[in-house]
Amino acid sequence: MENSEKALVSVIITTYHNETYLPRAIESVLHQSYPKIELIVVDDNPPESEARQATEKVMEQYPQVIYLRHSKNKNGAAARNTGIRAARGSYICFLDNDDFYFSNHITNCVNAIEKAPDCGCVLCGVVKICEGICWDMIHAPTGELVKTLLLSETALGTGSNLFIRSSIVRELKGFDESFIRHQDVEFGLRLFERCCACSLDDIQIVKEMSGFSNAPNLEKFFETKKHFWEKFHTEIRCLSETEQKRYFARQYSALLYVACKENNREQIKHIVSQLKKYRSLDKREQLLLLLSKMHLFYVYEISKKKVKQVKSRQLYEKVIKNKSSYDVEIFKKALYHV
């Protein structure tokens, strides 16, 4: 098939801070094996900020890329919607500025979705990295995706794990801009209610954890959770009683982690009381409470990192299996910052 006959794929990179990672994300798209790609970068930094100036310098190196700038900081959902409005492709996919694709990602997604006309999107495996460590490997979710995503908000691995028919993206009217966090989960639930997905188990996306620009603030995190519970009240109620308990236990456990990290004693007490409505505290949560009370929360973070280091090499070998020499090289550079 000639290139002219291939479907155009629009890749939307949203960027806010973390501009040092942006060239890596862009290069990963420019080095895709798929030949017909439209790359759109949406800059959500405030116009007068140092981050905007730094991003503009980066973008000077890529005149072939469509570069759109917001007149003010809006949020990630709004930035993605800006990209969606500009996109001309038959398929739309997203990439956070600190993530990157392996070189066959778009080819694999196009091949998969064109062989499955009933599928509206493609999901793949994701590896998370942090400070030289392969932190975690998340396989593409399968089965009842609405339930899967409700019961595990990290099932996608990253918001970059969304390759979708553009007609469906527009039918869903893009992302809900009222969500500051959980934007990908919110959109994913509506997406999976609308269509099924092709799941590719291969690891095709790298999620960088070192550059998080939206680390949870407890008050805002709580507000987002409540907003989410209100919007998806019906879907949550459709879960079995056991699943609902599991769902809310996970929600309050996540809130407890942030409360302990901030050592917010009042909220810790409240969250613990709510969590106990669904189950007893597990050993991890008991440890978090103890360390927070002793002002030693950092010990938990250090210990967690050491555990991840032990498993890192094994995960690394799984990721690079059957990858091209180019992909292995960029993965090494991302891990070790060389």
C-alpha positions, 0 to 999 in steps of 0.5 A: 500500500502506498503512503498516500493510501494510509490513514493519517494519524494525529499525535497530540502532545500536551506540555506543561513544565517538564520541558526538558523531556519534551524533545524526547517525546517529539523525537519518539513520534518523528522516529515512528515506523508509520509514515503518515503522522501529524504531530501537534504540540499544545503548550499549556504554560502561562505565556509569561512563564519561564516554562513557556519561554523554554518550551518555545526554544525547544519548538524552534528545533521542530518547524515541521510540528504544529505548535499551539499555545494557550493564552493562559494555563487551562489544564491537561484536559483543555490542552488535549481538547485544543489538540483534538480540534486541530487534528485532521487524522482518522486516528488520534493518540495522545502523548504526555510530554514526559512519556515516549513511544517505542518506534513501532507503536503507531504501526502496531496500533493502526494494524490492530485497529484496521483488522478489527473494525468493531474496535474503537481504540487500541491499548498496549503495555506500558513500562514506568521508569523513575530515576534509573529504575524500571518501576513497574510494568502494566499490561494492556487491560482486557475484559470488562474495561469499564469495571477494570478501570473503575477498580484500578485507576492505573490500569491504563498505565498512562494517559498516553495509552489511548489510540482512538478513532477520531470519529469516536473522540469527537462523538464523546466531545473530548475530555471533561475540562472540569477534571484537574486529575483523573482526566484519563480515567474519566475519558476512558470510562466514557470511551469504554462504555461507547466501544470495545478495545483491541489490547496489545500485550507488547510494551510500547510506551514508556511512562516517566515518573520523575517529572510529575508536575501534578503531584497530588494535593490532598484537598484538591485530590479529595475534591476530584474524587468526590467529583468523580464519584458524583459523575460515575455514580451509576457505574459505581452502583452497578458493581457488586457489593463486594466490588463497591467495597473494594472500589471505595477501599482503594479510593480511601487508601490512595487518599490516606497515602497523600494525607500521611505524606502531608502529615495532615492529622485531621484528615488522616483521622477522617480518612481512616474512619471512612476506610474502615467502613469497607475493610480493616487497615492493611499492614501497609496502611498501618505502617504509613500511619506509624511513620507519619506520626513519627515524622518518618514518612520518607523512610517508606519512600526510601524502602519502596524504592529499594524494593523496586530496584531489586526487580528493576533488572528483570523488568528491563530484560522483559521490556527490551525483548524483541525491541530494535537496537534503536529502541533499546538505545533510547530506553537506556538513555531514558533510564540512565539519562545519558 
